[in-house]
Amino acid sequence: MTILINNEQKVVPNGTTVSELVITILQLNPAGIAIAINDTIVPKHLWESSHLQSNDKVLVIKACSGG
């Protein structure tokens, strides 16, 4: 299925969870990551049970430190 991640199309397997997207597909460390699907924040405790749907718009936000 096709989804948009930060406005870029990406094909992912049907039934992909938010957790699988972050860790396996995007290969990101989940610490400091926030995810919104269709303009709704998905709390980390729901990542394992939140399944993506075709044409979902996913926003990945990475925290960074600075000074």
mmCIF file as Biopython writes it, N, C-alpha, C and O atoms, coordinates in Angstrom:
data_model
#
loop_
_atom_site.group_PDB
_atom_site.id
_atom_site.type_symbol
_atom_site.label_atom_id
_atom_site.label_alt_id
_atom_site.label_comp_id
_atom_site.label_asym_id
_atom_site.label_entity_id
_atom_site.label_seq_id
_atom_site.pdbx_PDB_ins_code
_atom_site.Cartn_x
_atom_site.Cartn_y
_atom_site.Cartn_z
_atom_site.occupancy
_atom_site.B_iso_or_equiv
_atom_site.auth_seq_id
_atom_site.auth_asym_id
_atom_site.pdbx_PDB_model_num
ATOM 1   N N  . MET A ? 1  ? 0.850  -1.173 0.000  1.0 0.0 1  A 1 
ATOM 2   C CA . MET A ? 1  ? 0.000  0.000  0.000  1.0 0.0 1  A 1 
ATOM 3   C C  . MET A ? 1  ? 0.896  1.235  0.000  1.0 0.0 1  A 1 
ATOM 4   O O  . MET A ? 1  ? 2.052  1.187  0.420  1.0 0.0 1  A 1 
ATOM 5   N N  . THR A ? 2  ? 0.346  2.318  -0.471 1.0 0.0 2  A 1 
ATOM 6   C CA . THR A ? 2  ? 1.099  3.567  -0.566 1.0 0.0 2  A 1 
ATOM 7   C C  . THR A ? 2  ? 0.639  4.524  0.526  1.0 0.0 2  A 1 
ATOM 8   O O  . THR A ? 2  ? -0.556 4.719  0.747  1.0 0.0 2  A 1 
ATOM 9   N N  . ILE A ? 3  ? 1.625  5.119  1.206  1.0 0.0 3  A 1 
ATOM 10  C CA . ILE A ? 3  ? 1.356  6.145  2.210  1.0 0.0 3  A 1 
ATOM 11  C C  . ILE A ? 3  ? 2.247  7.346  1.902  1.0 0.0 3  A 1 
ATOM 12  O O  . ILE A ? 3  ? 3.175  7.250  1.100  1.0 0.0 3  A 1 
ATOM 13  N N  . LEU A ? 4  ? 1.964  8.459  2.535  1.0 0.0 4  A 1 
ATOM 14  C CA . LEU A ? 4  ? 2.827  9.628  2.428  1.0 0.0 4  A 1 
ATOM 15  C C  . LEU A ? 4  ? 3.555  9.799  3.752  1.0 0.0 4  A 1 
ATOM 16  O O  . LEU A ? 4  ? 2.926  9.850  4.809  1.0 0.0 4  A 1 
ATOM 17  N N  . ILE A ? 5  ? 4.867  9.886  3.696  1.0 0.0 5  A 1 
ATOM 18  C CA . ILE A ? 5  ? 5.671  10.134 4.893  1.0 0.0 5  A 1 
ATOM 19  C C  . ILE A ? 5  ? 6.373  11.467 4.681  1.0 0.0 5  A 1 
ATOM 20  O O  . ILE A ? 5  ? 7.220  11.597 3.797  1.0 0.0 5  A 1 
ATOM 21  N N  . ASN A ? 6  ? 6.024  12.441 5.483  1.0 0.0 6  A 1 
ATOM 22  C CA . ASN A ? 6  ? 6.564  13.796 5.339  1.0 0.0 6  A 1 
ATOM 23  C C  . ASN A ? 6  ? 6.487  14.248 3.881  1.0 0.0 6  A 1 
ATOM 24  O O  . ASN A ? 6  ? 7.454  14.771 3.326  1.0 0.0 6  A 1 
ATOM 25  N N  . ASN A ? 7  ? 5.325  14.035 3.276  1.0 0.0 7  A 1 
ATOM 26  C CA . ASN A ? 7  ? 4.999  14.445 1.902  1.0 0.0 7  A 1 
ATOM 27  C C  . ASN A ? 7  ? 5.752  13.685 0.816  1.0 0.0 7  A 1 
ATOM 28  O O  . ASN A ? 7  ? 5.801  14.144 -0.325 1.0 0.0 7  A 1 
ATOM 29  N N  . GLU A ? 8  ? 6.341  12.534 1.141  1.0 0.0 8  A 1 
ATOM 30  C CA . GLU A ? 8  ? 6.984  11.687 0.142  1.0 0.0 8  A 1 
ATOM 31  C C  . GLU A ? 8  ? 6.275  10.340 0.108  1.0 0.0 8  A 1 
ATOM 32  O O  . GLU A ? 8  ? 6.045  9.728  1.151  1.0 0.0 8  A 1 
ATOM 33  N N  . GLN A ? 9  ? 5.928  9.877  -1.099 1.0 0.0 9  A 1 
ATOM 34  C CA . GLN A ? 9  ? 5.250  8.587  -1.223 1.0 0.0 9  A 1 
ATOM 35  C C  . GLN A ? 9  ? 6.187  7.451  -0.862 1.0 0.0 9  A 1 
ATOM 36  O O  . GLN A ? 9  ? 7.370  7.462  -1.202 1.0 0.0 9  A 1 
ATOM 37  N N  . LYS A ? 10 ? 5.631  6.468  -0.163 1.0 0.0 10 A 1 
ATOM 38  C CA . LYS A ? 10 ? 6.386  5.272  0.208  1.0 0.0 10 A 1 
ATOM 39  C C  . LYS A ? 10 ? 5.431  4.092  0.152  1.0 0.0 10 A 1 
ATOM 40  O O  . LYS A ? 10 ? 4.282  4.187  0.584  1.0 0.0 10 A 1 
ATOM 41  N N  . VAL A ? 11 ? 5.917  2.978  -0.384 1.0 0.0 11 A 1 
ATOM 42  C CA . VAL A ? 11 ? 5.129  1.748  -0.418 1.0 0.0 11 A 1 
ATOM 43  C C  . VAL A ? 11 ? 5.548  0.899  0.770  1.0 0.0 11 A 1 
ATOM 44  O O  . VAL A ? 11 ? 6.731  0.614  0.957  1.0 0.0 11 A 1 
ATOM 45  N N  . VAL A ? 12 ? 4.568  0.498  1.570  1.0 0.0 12 A 1 
ATOM 46  C CA . VAL A ? 12 ? 4.813  -0.347 2.747  1.0 0.0 12 A 1 
ATOM 47  C C  . VAL A ? 12 ? 3.866  -1.536 2.688  1.0 0.0 12 A 1 
ATOM 48  O O  . VAL A ? 12 ? 2.835  -1.472 2.019  1.0 0.0 12 A 1 
ATOM 49  N N  . PRO A ? 13 ? 4.204  -2.625 3.384  1.0 0.0 13 A 1 
ATOM 50  C CA . PRO A ? 13 ? 3.305  -3.792 3.386  1.0 0.0 13 A 1 
ATOM 51  C C  . PRO A ? 13 ? 1.960  -3.482 4.045  1.0 0.0 13 A 1 
ATOM 52  O O  . PRO A ? 13 ? 1.885  -2.678 4.975  1.0 0.0 13 A 1 
ATOM 53  N N  . ASN A ? 14 ? 0.908  -4.123 3.558  1.0 0.0 14 A 1 
ATOM 54  C CA . ASN A ? 14 ? -0.406 -4.000 4.191  1.0 0.0 14 A 1 
ATOM 55  C C  . ASN A ? 14 ? -0.302 -4.424 5.655  1.0 0.0 14 A 1 
ATOM 56  O O  . ASN A ? 14 ? 0.409  -5.374 5.982  1.0 0.0 14 A 1 
ATOM 57  N N  . GLY A ? 15 ? -1.008 -3.723 6.525  1.0 0.0 15 A 1 
ATOM 58  C CA . GLY A ? 15 ? -1.027 -4.077 7.936  1.0 0.0 15 A 1 
ATOM 59  C C  . GLY A ? 15 ? 0.153  -3.562 8.735  1.0 0.0 15 A 1 
ATOM 60  O O  . GLY A ? 15 ? 0.302  -3.921 9.903  1.0 0.0 15 A 1 
ATOM 61  N N  . THR A ? 16 ? 0.999  -2.727 8.138  1.0 0.0 16 A 1 
ATOM 62  C CA . THR A ? 16 ? 2.157  -2.186 8.848  1.0 0.0 16 A 1 
ATOM 63  C C  . THR A ? 16 ? 1.703  -1.358 10.046 1.0 0.0 16 A 1 
ATOM 64  O O  . THR A ? 16 ? 0.801  -0.529 9.933  1.0 0.0 16 A 1 
ATOM 65  N N  . THR A ? 17 ? 2.338  -1.592 11.192 1.0 0.0 17 A 1 
ATOM 66  C CA . THR A ? 17 ? 2.038  -0.789 12.374 1.0 0.0 17 A 1 
ATOM 67  C C  . THR A ? 17 ? 2.956  0.431  12.402 1.0 0.0 17 A 1 
ATOM 68  O O  . THR A ? 17 ? 3.963  0.482  11.697 1.0 0.0 17 A 1 
ATOM 69  N N  . VAL A ? 18 ? 2.599  1.396  13.214 1.0 0.0 18 A 1 
ATOM 70  C CA . VAL A ? 18 ? 3.440  2.580  13.377 1.0 0.0 18 A 1 
ATOM 71  C C  . VAL A ? 18 ? 4.807  2.163  13.906 1.0 0.0 18 A 1 
ATOM 72  O O  . VAL A ? 18 ? 5.830  2.685  13.461 1.0 0.0 18 A 1 
ATOM 73  N N  . SER A ? 19 ? 4.833  1.233  14.846 1.0 0.0 19 A 1 
ATOM 74  C CA . SER A ? 19 ? 6.092  0.749  15.400 1.0 0.0 19 A 1 
ATOM 75  C C  . SER A ? 19 ? 6.973  0.134  14.313 1.0 0.0 19 A 1 
ATOM 76  O O  . SER A ? 19 ? 8.167  0.425  14.246 1.0 0.0 19 A 1 
ATOM 77  N N  . GLU A ? 20 ? 6.393  -0.711 13.466 1.0 0.0 20 A 1 
ATOM 78  C CA . GLU A ? 20 ? 7.153  -1.327 12.364 1.0 0.0 20 A 1 
ATOM 79  C C  . GLU A ? 20 ? 7.662  -0.267 11.396 1.0 0.0 20 A 1 
ATOM 80  O O  . GLU A ? 20 ? 8.782  -0.366 10.897 1.0 0.0 20 A 1 
ATOM 81  N N  . LEU A ? 21 ? 6.851  0.738  11.133 1.0 0.0 21 A 1 
ATOM 82  C CA . LEU A ? 21 ? 7.266  1.808  10.239 1.0 0.0 21 A 1 
ATOM 83  C C  . LEU A ? 21 ? 8.502  2.512  10.780 1.0 0.0 21 A 1 
ATOM 84  O O  . LEU A ? 21 ? 9.482  2.700  10.059 1.0 0.0 21 A 1 
ATOM 85  N N  . VAL A ? 22 ? 8.456  2.900  12.045 1.0 0.0 22 A 1 
ATOM 86  C CA . VAL A ? 22 ? 9.554  3.657  12.645 1.0 0.0 22 A 1 
ATOM 87  C C  . VAL A ? 22 ? 10.821 2.808  12.758 1.0 0.0 22 A 1 
ATOM 88  O O  . VAL A ? 22 ? 11.895 3.226  12.324 1.0 0.0 22 A 1 
ATOM 89  N N  . ILE A ? 23 ? 10.691 1.621  13.342 1.0 0.0 23 A 1 
ATOM 90  C CA . ILE A ? 23 ? 11.874 0.815  13.666 1.0 0.0 23 A 1 
ATOM 91  C C  . ILE A ? 23 ? 12.412 0.041  12.468 1.0 0.0 23 A 1 
ATOM 92  O O  . ILE A ? 23 ? 13.611 0.084  12.192 1.0 0.0 23 A 1 
ATOM 93  N N  . THR A ? 24 ? 11.538 -0.664 11.755 1.0 0.0 24 A 1 
ATOM 94  C CA . THR A ? 24 ? 11.986 -1.563 10.692 1.0 0.0 24 A 1 
ATOM 95  C C  . THR A ? 24 ? 12.133 -0.866 9.347  1.0 0.0 24 A 1 
ATOM 96  O O  . THR A ? 24 ? 13.151 -1.023 8.673  1.0 0.0 24 A 1 
ATOM 97  N N  . ILE A ? 25 ? 11.137 -0.109 8.960  1.0 0.0 25 A 1 
ATOM 98  C CA . ILE A ? 25 ? 11.151 0.482  7.619  1.0 0.0 25 A 1 
ATOM 99  C C  . ILE A ? 25 ? 12.009 1.750  7.568  1.0 0.0 25 A 1 
ATOM 100 O O  . ILE A ? 25 ? 12.864 1.881  6.691  1.0 0.0 25 A 1 
ATOM 101 N N  . LEU A ? 26 ? 11.792 2.675  8.492  1.0 0.0 26 A 1 
ATOM 102 C CA . LEU A ? 26 ? 12.554 3.918  8.495  1.0 0.0 26 A 1 
ATOM 103 C C  . LEU A ? 26 ? 13.877 3.787  9.246  1.0 0.0 26 A 1 
ATOM 104 O O  . LEU A ? 26 ? 14.751 4.646  9.128  1.0 0.0 26 A 1 
ATOM 105 N N  . GLN A ? 27 ? 14.020 2.721  10.009 1.0 0.0 27 A 1 
ATOM 106 C CA . GLN A ? 27 ? 15.231 2.435  10.793 1.0 0.0 27 A 1 
ATOM 107 C C  . GLN A ? 27 ? 15.631 3.610  11.687 1.0 0.0 27 A 1 
ATOM 108 O O  . GLN A ? 27 ? 16.781 4.048  11.700 1.0 0.0 27 A 1 
ATOM 109 N N  . LEU A ? 28 ? 14.643 4.100  12.430 1.0 0.0 28 A 1 
ATOM 110 C CA . LEU A ? 28 ? 14.865 5.196  13.364 1.0 0.0 28 A 1 
ATOM 111 C C  . LEU A ? 28 ? 14.833 4.680  14.792 1.0 0.0 28 A 1 
ATOM 112 O O  . LEU A ? 28 ? 14.135 3.714  15.099 1.0 0.0 28 A 1 
ATOM 113 N N  . ASN A ? 29 ? 15.584 5.323  15.649 1.0 0.0 29 A 1 
ATOM 114 C CA . ASN A ? 29 ? 15.503 5.060  17.081 1.0 0.0 29 A 1 
ATOM 115 C C  . ASN A ? 29 ? 14.233 5.762  17.570 1.0 0.0 29 A 1 
ATOM 116 O O  . ASN A ? 29 ? 14.097 6.972  17.386 1.0 0.0 29 A 1 
ATOM 117 N N  . PRO A ? 30 ? 13.307 5.034  18.186 1.0 0.0 30 A 1 
ATOM 118 C CA . PRO A ? 30 ? 12.042 5.655  18.581 1.0 0.0 30 A 1 
ATOM 119 C C  . PRO A ? 30 ? 12.164 6.736  19.661 1.0 0.0 30 A 1 
ATOM 120 O O  . PRO A ? 30 ? 11.225 7.505  19.868 1.0 0.0 30 A 1 
ATOM 121 N N  . ALA A ? 31 ? 13.298 6.803  20.342 1.0 0.0 31 A 1 
ATOM 122 C CA . ALA A ? 31 ? 13.487 7.857  21.343 1.0 0.0 31 A 1 
ATOM 123 C C  . ALA A ? 31 ? 13.535 9.211  20.631 1.0 0.0 31 A 1 
ATOM 124 O O  . ALA A ? 31 ? 14.294 9.387  19.678 1.0 0.0 31 A 1 
ATOM 125 N N  . GLY A ? 32 ? 12.748 10.135 21.082 1.0 0.0 32 A 1 
ATOM 126 C CA . GLY A ? 32 ? 12.740 11.467 20.502 1.0 0.0 32 A 1 
ATOM 127 C C  . GLY A ? 32 ? 11.955 11.585 19.205 1.0 0.0 32 A 1 
ATOM 128 O O  . GLY A ? 32 ? 12.099 12.569 18.480 1.0 0.0 32 A 1 
ATOM 129 N N  . ILE A ? 33 ? 11.123 10.587 18.905 1.0 0.0 33 A 1 
ATOM 130 C CA . ILE A ? 33 ? 10.319 10.594 17.688 1.0 0.0 33 A 1 
ATOM 131 C C  . ILE A ? 33 ? 8.846  10.785 18.059 1.0 0.0 33 A 1 
ATOM 132 O O  . ILE A ? 33 ? 8.350  10.183 19.011 1.0 0.0 33 A 1 
ATOM 133 N N  . ALA A ? 34 ? 8.170  11.619 17.304 1.0 0.0 34 A 1 
ATOM 134 C CA . ALA A ? 34 ? 6.717  11.773 17.427 1.0 0.0 34 A 1 
ATOM 135 C C  . ALA A ? 34 ? 6.112  11.462 16.063 1.0 0.0 34 A 1 
ATOM 136 O O  . ALA A ? 34 ? 6.685  11.800 15.027 1.0 0.0 34 A 1 
ATOM 137 N N  . ILE A ? 35 ? 4.956  10.818 16.074 1.0 0.0 35 A 1 
ATOM 138 C CA . ILE A ? 35 ? 4.280  10.428 14.841 1.0 0.0 35 A 1 
ATOM 139 C C  . ILE A ? 35 ? 2.855  10.975 14.848 1.0 0.0 35 A 1 
ATOM 140 O O  . ILE A ? 35 ? 2.141  10.879 15.846 1.0 0.0 35 A 1 
ATOM 141 N N  . ALA A ? 36 ? 2.462  11.546 13.721 1.0 0.0 36 A 1 
ATOM 142 C CA . ALA A ? 36 ? 1.071  11.948 13.515 1.0 0.0 36 A 1 
ATOM 143 C C  . ALA A ? 36 ? 0.577  11.252 12.254 1.0 0.0 36 A 1 
ATOM 144 O O  . ALA A ? 36 ? 1.283  11.198 11.247 1.0 0.0 36 A 1 
ATOM 145 N N  . ILE A ? 37 ? -0.629 10.724 12.315 1.0 0.0 37 A 1 
ATOM 146 C CA . ILE A ? 37 ? -1.267 10.116 11.152 1.0 0.0 37 A 1 
ATOM 147 C C  . ILE A ? 37 ? -2.518 10.923 10.845 1.0 0.0 37 A 1 
ATOM 148 O O  . ILE A ? 37 ? -3.410 11.067 11.682 1.0 0.0 37 A 1 
ATOM 149 N N  . ASN A ? 38 ? -2.560 11.439 9.635  1.0 0.0 38 A 1 
ATOM 150 C CA . ASN A ? 38 ? -3.701 12.267 9.208  1.0 0.0 38 A 1 
ATOM 151 C C  . ASN A ? 38 ? -3.992 13.373 10.217 1.0 0.0 38 A 1 
ATOM 152 O O  . ASN A ? 38 ? -5.137 13.595 10.608 1.0 0.0 38 A 1 
ATOM 153 N N  . ASP A ? 39 ? -2.928 14.061 10.629 1.0 0.0 39 A 1 
ATOM 154 C CA . ASP A ? 39 ? -2.999 15.215 11.533 1.0 0.0 39 A 1 
ATOM 155 C C  . ASP A ? 39 ? -3.394 14.873 12.966 1.0 0.0 39 A 1 
ATOM 156 O O  . ASP A ? 39 ? -3.785 15.762 13.723 1.0 0.0 39 A 1 
ATOM 157 N N  . THR A ? 40 ? -3.301 13.602 13.352 1.0 0.0 40 A 1 
ATOM 158 C CA . THR A ? 40 ? -3.597 13.191 14.721 1.0 0.0 40 A 1 
ATOM 159 C C  . THR A ? 40 ? -2.368 12.515 15.315 1.0 0.0 40 A 1 
ATOM 160 O O  . THR A ? 40 ? -1.865 11.538 14.760 1.0 0.0 40 A 1 
ATOM 161 N N  . ILE A ? 41 ? -1.881 13.037 16.449 1.0 0.0 41 A 1 
ATOM 162 C CA . ILE A ? 41 ? -0.719 12.451 17.117 1.0 0.0 41 A 1 
ATOM 163 C C  . ILE A ? 41 ? -1.071 11.049 17.597 1.0 0.0 41 A 1 
ATOM 164 O O  . ILE A ? 41 ? -2.157 10.817 18.129 1.0 0.0 41 A 1 
ATOM 165 N N  . VAL A ? 42 ? -0.138 10.113 17.402 1.0 0.0 42 A 1 
ATOM 166 C CA . VAL A ? 42 ? -0.317 8.742  17.884 1.0 0.0 42 A 1 
ATOM 167 C C  . VAL A ? 42 ? 0.625  8.558  19.076 1.0 0.0 42 A 1 
ATOM 168 O O  . VAL A ? 42 ? 1.842  8.549  18.893 1.0 0.0 42 A 1 
ATOM 169 N N  . PRO A ? 43 ? 0.090  8.412  20.293 1.0 0.0 43 A 1 
ATOM 170 C CA . PRO A ? 43 ? 0.942  8.212  21.461 1.0 0.0 43 A 1 
ATOM 171 C C  . PRO A ? 43 ? 1.780  6.931  21.317 1.0 0.0 43 A 1 
ATOM 172 O O  . PRO A ? 43 ? 1.325  5.944  20.739 1.0 0.0 43 A 1 
ATOM 173 N N  . LYS A ? 44 ? 2.991  6.963  21.846 1.0 0.0 44 A 1 
ATOM 174 C CA . LYS A ? 44 ? 3.897  5.812  21.705 1.0 0.0 44 A 1 
ATOM 175 C C  . LYS A ? 44 ? 3.295  4.515  22.222 1.0 0.0 44 A 1 
ATOM 176 O O  . LYS A ? 44 ? 3.563  3.450  21.665 1.0 0.0 44 A 1 
ATOM 177 N N  . HIS A ? 45 ? 2.498  4.580  23.262 1.0 0.0 45 A 1 
ATOM 178 C CA . HIS A ? 45 ? 1.936  3.338  23.795 1.0 0.0 45 A 1 
ATOM 179 C C  . HIS A ? 45 ? 0.920  2.699  22.834 1.0 0.0 45 A 1 
ATOM 180 O O  . HIS A ? 45 ? 0.495  1.564  23.051 1.0 0.0 45 A 1 
ATOM 181 N N  . LEU A ? 46 ? 0.534  3.417  21.783 1.0 0.0 46 A 1 
ATOM 182 C CA . LEU A ? 46 ? -0.392 2.874  20.784 1.0 0.0 46 A 1 
ATOM 183 C C  . LEU A ? 46 ? 0.294  2.490  19.472 1.0 0.0 46 A 1 
ATOM 184 O O  . LEU A ? 46 ? -0.372 2.014  18.553 1.0 0.0 46 A 1 
ATOM 185 N N  . TRP A ? 47 ? 1.598  2.685  19.365 1.0 0.0 47 A 1 
ATOM 186 C CA . TRP A ? 47 ? 2.313  2.396  18.119 1.0 0.0 47 A 1 
ATOM 187 C C  . TRP A ? 47 ? 2.163  0.940  17.686 1.0 0.0 47 A 1 
ATOM 188 O O  . TRP A ? 47 ? 1.983  0.666  16.499 1.0 0.0 47 A 1 
ATOM 189 N N  . GLU A ? 48 ? 2.235  0.009  18.628 1.0 0.0 48 A 1 
ATOM 190 C CA . GLU A ? 48 ? 2.156  -1.425 18.298 1.0 0.0 48 A 1 
ATOM 191 C C  . GLU A ? 48 ? 0.774  -1.817 17.776 1.0 0.0 48 A 1 
ATOM 192 O O  . GLU A ? 48 ? 0.656  -2.753 16.986 1.0 0.0 48 A 1 
ATOM 193 N N  . SER A ? 49 ? -0.257 -1.119 18.205 1.0 0.0 49 A 1 
ATOM 194 C CA . SER A ? 49 ? -1.623 -1.497 17.824 1.0 0.0 49 A 1 
ATOM 195 C C  . SER A ? 49 ? -2.235 -0.581 16.760 1.0 0.0 49 A 1 
ATOM 196 O O  . SER A ? 49 ? -3.375 -0.787 16.343 1.0 0.0 49 A 1 
ATOM 197 N N  . SER A ? 50 ? -1.483 0.422  16.327 1.0 0.0 50 A 1 
ATOM 198 C CA . SER A ? 50 ? -1.985 1.350  15.308 1.0 0.0 50 A 1 
ATOM 199 C C  . SER A ? 50 ? -1.490 0.915  13.937 1.0 0.0 50 A 1 
ATOM 200 O O  . SER A ? 50 ? -0.294 0.963  13.650 1.0 0.0 50 A 1 
ATOM 201 N N  . HIS A ? 51 ? -2.426 0.490  13.094 1.0 0.0 51 A 1 
ATOM 202 C CA . HIS A ? 51 ? -2.093 0.004  11.754 1.0 0.0 51 A 1 
ATOM 203 C C  . HIS A ? 51 ? -2.324 1.107  10.734 1.0 0.0 51 A 1 
ATOM 204 O O  . HIS A ? 51 ? -3.323 1.824  10.784 1.0 0.0 51 A 1 
ATOM 205 N N  . LEU A ? 52 ? -1.382 1.226  9.811  1.0 0.0 52 A 1 
ATOM 206 C CA . LEU A ? 52 ? -1.500 2.217  8.752  1.0 0.0 52 A 1 
ATOM 207 C C  . LEU A ? 52 ? -2.475 1.736  7.686  1.0 0.0 52 A 1 
ATOM 208 O O  . LEU A ? 52 ? -2.635 0.535  7.464  1.0 0.0 52 A 1 
ATOM 209 N N  . GLN A ? 53 ? -3.117 2.687  7.039  1.0 0.0 53 A 1 
ATOM 210 C CA . GLN A ? 53 ? -4.054 2.413  5.955  1.0 0.0 53 A 1 
ATOM 211 C C  . GLN A ? 53 ? -3.516 3.065  4.675  1.0 0.0 53 A 1 
ATOM 212 O O  . GLN A ? 53 ? -2.751 4.028  4.723  1.0 0.0 53 A 1 
ATOM 213 N N  . SER A ? 54 ? -3.929 2.522  3.551  1.0 0.0 54 A 1 
ATOM 214 C CA . SER A ? 54 ? -3.530 3.095  2.271  1.0 0.0 54 A 1 
ATOM 215 C C  . SER A ? 54 ? -3.901 4.579  2.225  1.0 0.0 54 A 1 
ATOM 216 O O  . SER A ? 54 ? -4.983 4.976  2.659  1.0 0.0 54 A 1 
ATOM 217 N N  . ASN A ? 55 ? -2.997 5.378  1.700  1.0 0.0 55 A 1 
ATOM 218 C CA . ASN A ? 55 ? -3.151 6.835  1.549  1.0 0.0 55 A 1 
ATOM 219 C C  . ASN A ? 55 ? -3.073 7.617  2.847  1.0 0.0 55 A 1 
ATOM 220 O O  . ASN A ? 55 ? -3.377 8.810  2.860  1.0 0.0 55 A 1 
ATOM 221 N N  . ASP A ? 56 ? -2.667 6.968  3.957  1.0 0.0 56 A 1 
ATOM 222 C CA . ASP A ? 56 ? -2.448 7.723  5.193  1.0 0.0 56 A 1 
ATOM 223 C C  . ASP A ? 56 ? -1.353 8.754  4.976  1.0 0.0 56 A 1 
ATOM 224 O O  . ASP A ? 56 ? -0.412 8.533  4.214  1.0 0.0 56 A 1 
ATOM 225 N N  . LYS A ? 57 ? -1.492 9.878  5.656  1.0 0.0 57 A 1 
ATOM 226 C CA . LYS A ? 57 ? -0.467 10.920 5.648  1.0 0.0 57 A 1 
ATOM 227 C C  . LYS A ? 57 ? 0.235  10.873 7.002  1.0 0.0 57 A 1 
ATOM 228 O O  . LYS A ? 57 ? -0.352 11.194 8.036  1.0 0.0 57 A 1 
ATOM 229 N N  . VAL A ? 58 ? 1.492  10.470 6.972  1.0 0.0 58 A 1 
ATOM 230 C CA . VAL A ? 58 ? 2.270  10.288 8.192  1.0 0.0 58 A 1 
ATOM 231 C C  . VAL A ? 58 ? 3.269  11.432 8.314  1.0 0.0 58 A 1 
ATOM 232 O O  . VAL A ? 58 ? 3.996  11.746 7.371  1.0 0.0 58 A 1 
ATOM 233 N N  . LEU A ? 59 ? 3.291  12.044 9.482  1.0 0.0 59 A 1 
ATOM 234 C CA . LEU A ? 59 ? 4.274  13.078 9.782  1.0 0.0 59 A 1 
ATOM 235 C C  . LEU A ? 59 ? 5.210  12.524 10.842 1.0 0.0 59 A 1 
ATOM 236 O O  . LEU A ? 59 ? 4.772  12.132 11.924 1.0 0.0 59 A 1 
ATOM 237 N N  . VAL A ? 60 ? 6.501  12.492 10.527 1.0 0.0 60 A 1 
ATOM 238 C CA . VAL A ? 60 ? 7.515  12.023 11.464 1.0 0.0 60 A 1 
ATOM 239 C C  . VAL A ? 60 ? 8.280  13.241 11.941 1.0 0.0 60 A 1 
ATOM 240 O O  . VAL A ? 60 ? 8.845  13.985 11.139 1.0 0.0 60 A 1 
ATOM 241 N N  . ILE A ? 61 ? 8.297  13.441 13.254 1.0 0.0 61 A 1 
ATOM 242 C CA . ILE A ? 61 ? 8.989  14.575 13.850 1.0 0.0 61 A 1 
ATOM 243 C C  . ILE A ? 61 ? 10.105 14.031 14.737 1.0 0.0 61 A 1 
ATOM 244 O O  . ILE A ? 61 ? 9.868  13.208 15.621 1.0 0.0 61 A 1 
ATOM 245 N N  . LYS A ? 62 ? 11.327 14.505 14.486 1.0 0.0 62 A 1 
ATOM 246 C CA . LYS A ? 62 ? 12.477 14.092 15.273 1.0 0.0 62 A 1 
ATOM 247 C C  . LYS A ? 62 ? 12.929 15.249 16.143 1.0 0.0 62 A 1 
ATOM 248 O O  . LYS A ? 62 ? 13.178 16.351 15.653 1.0 0.0 62 A 1 
ATOM 249 N N  . ALA A ? 63 ? 13.030 14.990 17.432 1.0 0.0 63 A 1 
ATOM 250 C CA . ALA A ? 63 ? 13.545 16.012 18.346 1.0 0.0 63 A 1 
ATOM 251 C C  . ALA A ? 63 ? 15.056 16.099 18.182 1.0 0.0 63 A 1 
ATOM 252 O O  . ALA A ? 63 ? 15.727 15.094 17.947 1.0 0.0 63 A 1 
ATOM 253 N N  . CYS A ? 64 ? 15.570 17.289 18.307 1.0 0.0 64 A 1 
ATOM 254 C CA . CYS A ? 64 ? 17.030 17.456 18.258 1.0 0.0 64 A 1 
ATOM 255 C C  . CYS A ? 64 ? 17.437 18.431 19.342 1.0 0.0 64 A 1 
ATOM 256 O O  . CYS A ? 64 ? 16.684 19.331 19.714 1.0 0.0 64 A 1 
ATOM 257 N N  . SER A ? 65 ? 18.612 18.235 19.825 1.0 0.0 65 A 1 
ATOM 258 C CA . SER A ? 65 ? 19.099 19.133 20.878 1.0 0.0 65 A 1 
ATOM 259 C C  . SER A ? 65 ? 19.946 20.210 20.245 1.0 0.0 65 A 1 
ATOM 260 O O  . SER A ? 65 ? 20.504 20.039 19.161 1.0 0.0 65 A 1 
ATOM 261 N N  . GLY A ? 66 ? 20.025 21.285 20.923 1.0 0.0 66 A 1 
ATOM 262 C CA . GLY A ? 66 ? 20.811 22.400 20.415 1.0 0.0 66 A 1 
ATOM 263 C C  . GLY A ? 66 ? 20.942 23.451 21.488 1.0 0.0 66 A 1 
ATOM 264 O O  . GLY A ? 66 ? 20.466 23.283 22.611 1.0 0.0 66 A 1 
ATOM 265 N N  . GLY A ? 67 ? 21.568 24.491 21.142 1.0 0.0 67 A 1 
ATOM 266 C CA . GLY A ? 67 ? 21.742 25.508 22.168 1.0 0.0 67 A 1 
ATOM 267 C C  . GLY A ? 67 ? 22.048 26.836 21.610 1.0 0.0 67 A 1 
ATOM 268 O O  . GLY A ? 67 ? 22.221 27.796 22.361 1.0 0.0 67 A 1 
#
